[in-house]
Amino acid sequence: MSLVERLAAPAAARRALLLITLAAVVVRLPYLTAPIADRHSWNQCSTATVIRNFATGGFDLLHPEWDVLDPGPPARNIEAEEAPIYSGVSAFLYVLFGASHAWPRLLSILAMAVGGFFLFRLAGRLFDPAAAVAAVFLWHFSPYPWYFGRTIMSDPWMLASGVAAADYFHRWLQDDRTRDLALAGLWTCLAGLFKAFALHIGVLFALALLARRGPRGVLDKRLLWFAALCLVLPVAWIAYAAKIGSLGNVLTKPGDAVVAAPHLWGDPALLLTPKFWLKIQSRVFDRAMTPLATALVVAAFWFADVRRKTHYPLFWLVAALVYVAIVRSGNYEHNYYQLPFVPGFVLIAGAGAAELVRRARTRLDPDRALIGGALAFLALSLVYVRAEYRQDLSSVRAAEIAAEVTRPDDLLLVLDPGATRKIRCSTTPAGAAGMSAVLTLKSWSSTGVGARTRLSCVCRTISAPWARTSSLICGRNTDG
């Protein structure tokens, strides 16, 4: 019996799930304790400072604190985005085992394993065990989930919670058990607490419900408490976070209306520009999943037997498109905003891969086709993902130089040549890498640095082969 035939058995598929999950954990372990100097270090650093401040400041979970200074007198910078679940658990691990970037990264790796389990269950019901194995393989080893599944960000848990919610909602559509609907609601609530935009999964639920049960399905009274379970806590947290902070610089100032946040929604005219959609499709079909996985999606729609089973993941992709249409600016600026496309994409691609291998049996050795295809995908994905791991240690070296030329309480000014109209300020102890904020030159006088202040200078320009940027660092004397 060939490997392909064995994977059609549920027990063999579960063993394959375990092996794939273990391999996925291993490939995400490199640089586990490294400085936050890889791709999207700015985002990871903001999360890491919240974690550190929880661990050292007494776990004030209702007041997450960034290491930044806004224009005005230095004070605690309360800045809440997602609910402090990921950061709070990470901080608890800091206290138990010592501060290390390994703990939040391991939590993200765990999130991908949890998401892979629920994805496997869902794919097995939608298609078959072999398709479920292929989907989980793509879930773990496609470039975006491979890399972002070990970053210091709450997005992996948002993604995993959304997959769990979709799995339980699909089970409820099949068996009508209230328990499954309740679990779908709990996981949706959790996903929304990790990232509020995860609530776009409600579009999947609505479309799947209408397709399965028709218009009368929406009259089910249980959907009222289900909607409340999904929405109340995430919406309440966002409303609270918008009052105490700017939602991570999304709002112009605390207290502004979230619906008017220009940095999040963006100009509706973006949707009419080809450049917007070219960027989104390039990330989804190329950078996130590779052209090979995209070809597997096309193959899935080529085979009628598979195509008839793709409604649920297609609804999921439609939900992701609705989310892109709403959160325009965020999706245009940041590639990790396209992570919600991953689950629906890999479900269809996994089904296409399984069907291709089955049909190849008449012309090729199925085991060679399976192993060769998997290795080819791994090699291609590695080409994409290796650049994400690349360490830019210029900020670390900058902190070392700052420690050499300044005193612990000096104010540090970093002139970033990539943003010449802005000044980055820091009041962290010399050698630390945080407490920085971006101030426009116009607001310079409001920082308390007046004409009588003398700057002890220079310091030096950081430039090295491995550095993407150079910075000029200056220290402020406080005796003037």
C-alpha positions in Angstrom: 0.0 0.0 0.0 1.4 3.4 -1.0 1.8 6.3 1.4 -0.9 8.2 -0.4 -3.4 5.3 0.1 -2.4 5.1 3.8 -3.1 8.8 4.3 -6.7 8.1 3.3 -7.1 6.3 6.6 -8.0 8.6 9.5 -5.5 7.0 11.9 -2.6 7.5 9.5 -3.7 11.0 8.8 -3.6 11.8 12.5 -0.1 10.5 12.7 0.9 12.6 9.8 -0.7 15.6 11.6 1.6 15.0 14.6 4.7 14.7 12.4 3.9 17.8 10.5 3.2 19.8 13.7 6.5 18.6 15.2 8.4 19.6 12.1 6.7 23.0 12.0 7.7 23.6 15.6 11.3 22.7 14.8 11.6 25.1 11.8 10.3 28.0 13.9 12.8 27.5 16.7 15.8 29.3 15.0 16.5 32.7 16.5 14.1 31.9 19.4 16.0 34.1 21.9 17.5 36.5 19.3 16.9 40.3 19.6 13.8 41.6 18.0 15.6 42.6 14.8 13.8 40.6 12.1 11.0 41.7 9.9 8.3 43.9 11.5 10.5 44.5 14.5 8.6 47.8 15.2 5.4 45.9 15.8 7.0 43.1 17.8 8.9 45.7 19.9 5.7 47.5 20.9 4.2 44.1 22.0 7.4 43.3 23.9 7.4 46.5 25.8 3.9 45.9 26.9 5.0 42.5 28.1 8.0 43.8 30.0 6.0 46.6 31.6 3.4 44.1 32.8 6.2 41.9 34.2 8.0 44.7 36.0 5.1 47.0 36.8 2.7 44.8 38.6 0.4 43.4 35.9 -1.9 46.4 35.5 -3.7 44.6 32.7 -6.2 47.4 32.2 -3.5 49.9 31.4 -1.0 48.4 28.9 2.0 50.7 28.6 4.3 51.3 25.6 7.7 52.7 26.0 7.0 55.8 24.1 6.7 59.5 24.8 4.0 61.6 23.1 4.4 65.3 22.8 4.1 66.8 26.2 5.6 66.0 29.6 7.0 62.5 30.1 4.5 60.3 31.7 3.2 56.7 31.5 2.1 56.1 28.0 -1.0 54.0 28.2 -1.6 52.4 24.8 -4.1 49.5 24.4 -4.8 47.7 21.1 -5.8 44.1 21.5 -6.9 42.8 24.9 -3.8 41.9 27.0 -4.2 38.1 26.8 -1.1 37.3 24.8 1.0 40.0 26.5 -0.3 39.1 29.9 0.5 35.4 29.6 3.9 36.2 28.2 4.6 38.5 31.1 3.6 35.8 33.5 6.1 33.5 31.8 8.7 36.3 32.2 8.1 36.3 35.9 8.2 32.5 36.3 11.2 31.7 34.1 13.0 35.0 33.5 12.7 37.6 30.8 13.3 36.2 27.4 11.9 36.7 23.9 11.6 32.9 23.7 8.4 32.8 25.8 6.2 35.0 23.6 7.6 33.4 20.5 6.9 29.9 21.9 3.3 31.1 22.6 3.0 32.1 18.9 4.3 28.7 17.8 1.8 27.0 20.1 -1.0 29.1 18.5 -0.1 27.7 15.1 -0.2 24.1 16.4 -3.6 24.8 17.9 -4.9 26.3 14.7 -3.4 23.4 12.7 -5.4 20.9 14.8 -8.7 22.6 14.2 -7.9 23.2 10.5 -7.2 19.4 10.2 -10.6 18.6 11.7 -12.4 21.0 9.5 -10.6 19.9 6.3 -11.3 16.2 7.2 -15.1 16.9 7.3 -15.1 19.2 4.2 -13.0 16.9 2.1 -11.1 13.8 3.3 -8.2 12.8 5.6 -5.6 13.2 2.8 -6.8 16.7 2.0 -6.7 17.5 5.7 -3.0 16.5 5.8 -2.1 18.6 2.8 -4.0 21.6 4.2 -2.1 21.4 7.5 1.2 21.1 5.7 0.4 24.3 3.7 -0.9 25.9 6.9 2.5 25.5 8.6 4.9 25.9 5.7 3.5 28.6 3.5 5.7 31.7 3.9 3.4 34.0 5.9 2.2 31.5 8.4 5.7 30.0 8.6 7.2 33.4 9.6 4.5 35.2 11.4 3.7 32.0 13.4 6.8 32.7 15.5 6.7 36.4 15.9 6.0 38.4 19.1 2.6 39.4 17.9 -0.9 38.3 18.9 -1.9 37.7 15.2 -1.1 33.9 15.4 -3.6 33.5 18.2 -6.1 35.6 16.4 -5.7 33.3 13.4 -5.9 30.1 15.4 -8.9 31.2 17.3 -10.7 32.1 14.1 -10.0 28.6 12.7 -11.3 27.0 15.9 -14.5 29.2 15.6 -15.0 28.2 12.0 -14.5 24.5 12.8 -17.1 24.5 15.6 -19.6 26.6 13.6 -19.3 24.1 10.7 -20.0 21.3 13.2 -23.0 23.1 14.4 -24.4 23.5 10.9 -24.1 19.7 10.6 -25.2 18.4 14.0 -27.2 21.4 15.4 -25.8 20.9 18.8 -26.0 24.0 21.0 -22.6 23.1 22.6 -20.9 23.5 19.2 -22.5 26.9 18.6 -21.5 28.0 22.1 -17.9 27.0 21.5 -17.9 28.7 18.1 -19.0 31.9 19.9 -16.3 31.6 22.6 -13.6 31.1 20.1 -14.9 34.0 18.0 -14.9 36.2 21.0 -11.3 35.2 21.8 -10.3 35.9 18.2 -11.9 39.4 18.4 -10.1 40.1 21.7 -6.8 39.2 20.1 -7.6 41.4 17.0 -10.9 43.1 16.6 -10.8 42.8 12.8 -11.0 39.0 13.3 -14.8 39.5 13.7 -15.0 39.6 9.9 -15.5 35.9 10.3 -19.1 36.7 10.9 -19.5 37.1 7.2 -18.5 33.4 6.8 -21.0 32.4 9.4 -23.8 34.3 7.7 -23.1 33.0 4.2 -22.7 29.4 5.4 -25.9 29.6 7.5 -27.9 30.9 4.5 -26.4 28.3 2.2 -27.1 25.4 4.6 -30.5 26.3 6.1 -31.8 29.1 3.9 -33.4 32.4 5.1 -35.3 30.6 7.8 -32.0 29.7 9.4 -31.5 33.2 10.6 -34.6 33.0 12.7 -33.0 30.5 15.1 -33.3 32.3 18.5 -29.9 30.8 19.6 -28.2 33.2 17.2 -29.1 36.1 19.4 -27.0 35.0 22.3 -24.4 33.6 19.9 -24.0 37.1 18.4 -23.8 38.7 21.8 -21.2 36.1 22.9 -19.1 36.9 19.8 -19.3 40.7 20.0 -19.9 42.1 23.4 -16.4 41.6 24.9 -14.4 42.6 21.8 -16.5 45.7 21.1 -16.4 46.7 24.8 -12.6 46.3 24.9 -12.1 48.4 21.7 -14.4 51.1 23.2 -12.4 51.1 26.4 -9.0 51.0 24.6 -10.0 54.0 22.5 -10.6 56.0 25.6 -7.3 55.3 27.4 -5.1 55.4 24.3 -4.9 55.8 20.6 -5.3 52.1 19.7 -1.6 52.0 18.8 -1.5 55.3 16.9 -4.6 54.4 14.9 -6.5 57.3 16.4 -5.3 60.8 16.3 -5.7 61.1 20.1 -7.4 59.1 22.9 -11.2 59.5 22.9 -11.5 59.9 19.1 -14.2 57.8 17.4 -12.9 54.5 16.1 -15.2 54.7 13.1 -13.3 57.9 12.0 -9.8 56.5 12.4 -8.0 57.6 9.2 -5.0 55.4 9.7 -7.1 52.2 9.8 -9.9 52.5 7.3 -8.3 54.7 4.6 -9.9 56.5 1.8 -12.7 54.5 0.1 -11.2 55.6 -3.2 -8.4 53.1 -2.6 -10.8 50.4 -3.7 -10.9 51.9 -7.1 -7.2 52.1 -7.7 -5.5 49.2 -9.5 -2.4 49.7 -7.3 -4.3 48.7 -4.2 -5.6 45.4 -5.6 -2.3 44.6 -7.3 -0.6 44.9 -4.0 -3.2 42.7 -2.2 -3.2 40.0 -4.8 0.6 40.0 -5.0 0.8 39.4 -1.2 -1.9 36.7 -1.1 -1.2 34.7 -4.3 2.6 35.1 -4.2 4.3 36.3 -1.0 1.8 34.6 1.5 1.2 31.3 -0.2 3.7 31.0 -3.2 2.6 30.6 -6.8 2.7 26.8 -6.3 -0.1 26.9 -3.6 -2.0 29.2 -5.8 -1.8 26.6 -8.6 -3.2 24.0 -6.3 -6.2 26.3 -5.7 -6.7 26.5 -9.4 -6.4 22.7 -9.6 -9.1 22.3 -6.9 -11.6 24.2 -9.0 -10.6 22.3 -12.1 -11.9 19.0 -10.6 -15.6 19.0 -10.3 -15.7 16.6 -7.3 -13.5 18.9 -5.3 -15.1 22.1 -6.5 -18.5 21.0 -5.1 -17.1 20.8 -1.7 -15.4 24.2 -1.5 -18.3 26.4 -0.5 -17.3 26.8 3.1 -13.6 27.9 2.5 -14.9 30.1 -0.4 -17.2 31.9 2.0 -14.2 32.3 4.2 -12.3 34.0 1.4 -15.2 36.3 0.7 -15.3 37.3 4.4 -11.6 38.1 4.1 -12.3 40.3 1.0 -15.0 42.1 2.9 -12.5 42.8 5.7 -10.0 44.1 3.2 -12.7 46.4 1.7 -13.4 47.8 5.1 -9.9 48.0 6.6 -8.4 49.5 3.5 -5.4 51.5 4.8 -4.3 48.8 7.2 -4.3 46.2 4.5 -2.5 48.4 2.0 0.3 49.3 4.4 0.9 46.0 6.2 1.3 42.5 4.7 0.4 40.7 7.9 -3.1 42.1 7.6 -3.6 39.5 4.9 -3.2 36.6 7.3 -7.0 36.0 7.4 -6.8 34.7 3.8 -4.6 31.8 4.9 -7.1 29.4 6.3 -9.6 29.4 3.4 -6.7 29.4 1.0 -5.0 26.3 2.4 -8.2 24.4 2.7 -8.8 24.7 -1.0 -5.2 24.2 -1.9 -4.9 21.1 0.3 -7.9 19.6 -1.4 -6.4 20.4 -4.8 -3.1 18.8 -3.8 -4.7 15.6 -2.6 -6.8 15.2 -5.7 -3.8 15.9 -8.0 -1.7 13.2 -6.3 -4.6 10.7 -6.5 -5.0 11.3 -10.2 -1.3 11.1 -10.8 -1.3 7.4 -9.8 -2.0 6.4 -13.4 1.1 8.1 -14.8 3.5 8.6 -11.8 4.5 6.8 -8.7 2.1 8.5 -6.2 4.6 8.4 -3.3 7.3 10.1 -5.4 4.8 12.6 -6.6 3.8 13.3 -3.0 7.3 13.6 -1.5 8.7 15.5 -4.5 5.8 18.0 -4.4 6.2 18.5 -0.7 10.0 19.1 -1.0 9.5 21.4 -3.9 7.0 23.5 -1.9 9.3 23.6 1.1 12.2 24.7 -1.0 10.2 27.5 -2.7 8.7 28.6 0.6 12.1 28.7 2.2 13.3 31.1 -0.5 10.4 33.4 0.4 10.7 33.2 4.2 14.4 33.4 4.7 14.4 37.1 4.1 11.9 37.6 6.9 14.3 36.0 9.4 17.1 38.3 8.4 18.5 40.1 11.4 19.0 43.9 11.2 21.1 44.5 14.3 21.7 48.2 13.7 19.3 49.1 16.6 21.1 46.7 18.9 24.5 48.3 18.0 22.9 51.7 18.4 22.0 50.9 22.0 25.5 49.6 22.7 27.0 52.9 21.4 24.5 54.9 23.3 25.5 53.1 26.5 29.2 54.1 25.8 28.6 57.8 25.3 25.7 58.7 27.5 24.6 58.5 31.1 21.7 56.4 32.3 19.2 59.4 32.6 20.2 61.2 29.4 17.7 61.9 26.7 18.6 60.1 23.4 17.7 61.6 20.1 17.8 59.4 17.1 17.7 61.0 13.7 16.4 58.5 11.2 17.5 59.3 7.6 14.5 57.3 6.4 12.1 59.8 8.0 14.0 63.1 8.0 11.0 65.2 9.1 10.7 63.3 12.3 12.7 63.0 15.5 12.8 59.9 17.6 13.1 60.5 21.4 14.0 58.2 24.1 14.4 58.4 27.9 15.2 54.8 28.6 18.4 54.0 30.6 21.4 54.1 28.3 21.8 50.8 26.5 18.1 50.0 26.6 16.3 49.8 23.3 12.8 51.2 24.1 10.8 54.2 25.1 10.9 55.9 21.8 8.3 58.0 20.1 8.1 59.8 16.8 7.6 63.5 17.0 7.3 65.8 14.0 9.7 68.7 13.9 6.9 71.1 14.5 6.2 69.6 17.9 9.9 69.7 18.9 9.4 72.6 21.3 6.7 70.8 23.2 9.0 68.0 24.3 10.6 70.2 27.0 13.9 70.5 25.0 14.2 74.3 24.9 16.8 76.7 23.6 18.9 76.5 26.8 19.4 72.8 26.5 22.8 71.7 25.4 23.2 68.5 23.4 26.2 66.5 24.1 26.9 65.3 20.7 27.5 63.0 18.6 27.9 60.4 18.7 28.2 58.3 15.5 26.5 57.1 12.5 25.6 53.4 12.5 26.4 51.8 9.2 27.2 48.1 8.6 26.7 45.6 5.9 23.9 43.9 7.8 22.1 47.2 8.6 19.1 48.4 6.6 19.3 51.9 8.1 21.7 54.3 9.6 21.0 56.5 12.6 22.7 59.5 14.3 22.5 59.3 18.1 22.8 62.3 20.4 22.7 62.5 24.2 21.2 65.4 26.1 23.0 67.0 29.0 20.5 67.7 31.8 22.6 70.3 33.6 21.8 73.1 31.1 
